[in-house]
Amino acid sequence: MVYMTLFTVAFFSATLLPLGSEGLLLYDISQNNSLILLWSFATLGNTLGSMVNYWLGLKGETYLEEKGHLSAQKMEKARGFFDRYGGWTLLLSWVPIIGDPLTFIAGVLRYKFKWFATIVAVAKGTRYAIVIFLASSLSV
């Protein structure tokens, strides 16, 4: 149940909802759960959540802006950043505030899904690996 809860929180944290999964991950580490399973479930959940953003970008940019879930100003800022630096900006998909809009913009711009999934998975997995490494190093 611990791993599915982390998966769920990590999944929703990667969407446009304002959540964070690191606190739960740190708690789960302190409870001596399997680090590799924690990393796997957090990475998978967070990556799949970003794929939801990508899909929303493909299908629903106008709708979300009209309903007030996204501001045109934030979208233009993210679009400009993505246009300037390309798909490598997805390495920042783990960064709070800017990461979720970047994954959305990748969908809007129809960035190749294969590359999207690969870059986002690497970024999310690396972030969780660093959190786990630091947490387990500092608790020794």
N, C-alpha and C positions, 0 to 999 in steps of 0.2 A: 504494500500500500504506500510505503514511503516513496518508492520510485515513481509510481503512477501519479502521486500528488506533485512531486517535483516536475515530472513531465508536463502535467496540466498547467502548473503555474508558469513554467518556462515557455510553454506554447502561447499562453495568453499574454505573457510579458513581451513577446516578439510581435504581437499585433499592435494595432494603433491604440490599444487600451493602456492606461498608465499603471503598469505593474512592474515589479522587479522580482527576479528569481534568486538573486545572490544571497539574500538574507536567509531564505529557506535552505539553500544549498549549504551555507555555513552552519546552520543548525543541524542539518542532516550529517554533515561531516563530524560535528561534535558528538553525535550519537553513535559514532563508530560504524556507520554504514559503509558498504563497499564503495571505495572511491571510483573504481572503474565503472560500476553500475550508475553511480551518481553522475559521473561525467557523461556516460552514454545517454541516459534518459534526459538530462538537461540539454545536451547538445541536440539530440533528435527533436525534442519538443520545441526548442527555440528555433531550430532550422525550419521545421514544419510551420510554425507560426509566421515566419518570414515569407514562406511560400503562400500563405493566405494573403499577406499584403501584396505580393506580386500578382496574385490572381485578381484581387480587388483593383489593382492598378490596371490590369488588362480589361476588366469589365465595368468598373464603376467609378472612375474619377469624377465625372460630371455629377453623378448622383450624390456622392459623398460631399462634394463641395456645396451643392444646392441644399442639402440637409444640414449644413453647418458643422459636419464632422471634420472637415478639413478647411483650412483657410487658403485662399488663392496665393496669399503672400508666402506662406510656408512652402507651398507647392513650387512656386517660381524659384525660391531660394534653393530648394533641393534639386530641381531640374537644372538650374544653372551649374550647380556643383557637379552633378552627374555628367552633364554635357562637357564640362571642362576637363574632368579627370577620368571619364570613362568608367568601365565596369570595375576597375580597381577600387573605386569608391566603396564598393560593397564590402571591402575589408573593414570598413567602419560601421558595418551593420549592427555591431554589438554596442555601439556608443549610445548612451541615453540621449533622447530628444532627436538626434539627427538620423540614427540608424533605421528606425521604422519608416520614416518618409523616404529614405533612400531605396529601401526594398520595394516600396510602393511605386516610386518613380521608375524603377527598373521594369516593372510591369507596364506602366504607362508607355514607356519608350520601346516596349517589346524587345528588351535585352534578351539574348539567347538564354533560354531556361537552363540548359546544361551548364553553362558557365555561371549563371546566377546561383544555382544550387551548389556548385562546387565551391565557389568563393565564399558564399555565406556560411556553408558548413565548416569550412576551414576557420573563418573568423570567429564563429560562435564556439567551436570546439577549442580553439586556442584560448579564448577568453576564459572559458570554464576550467581548462587545464591550469591556467595561471592562478585562478582563484583557489582551486583545490591545492595546488602546490604551495602557495603562500599560506593558506590556512593550516595545512598539515605541517608545514615547516615551523610556523610560529607557535603551534600548540605543543611542540616537543619539549 
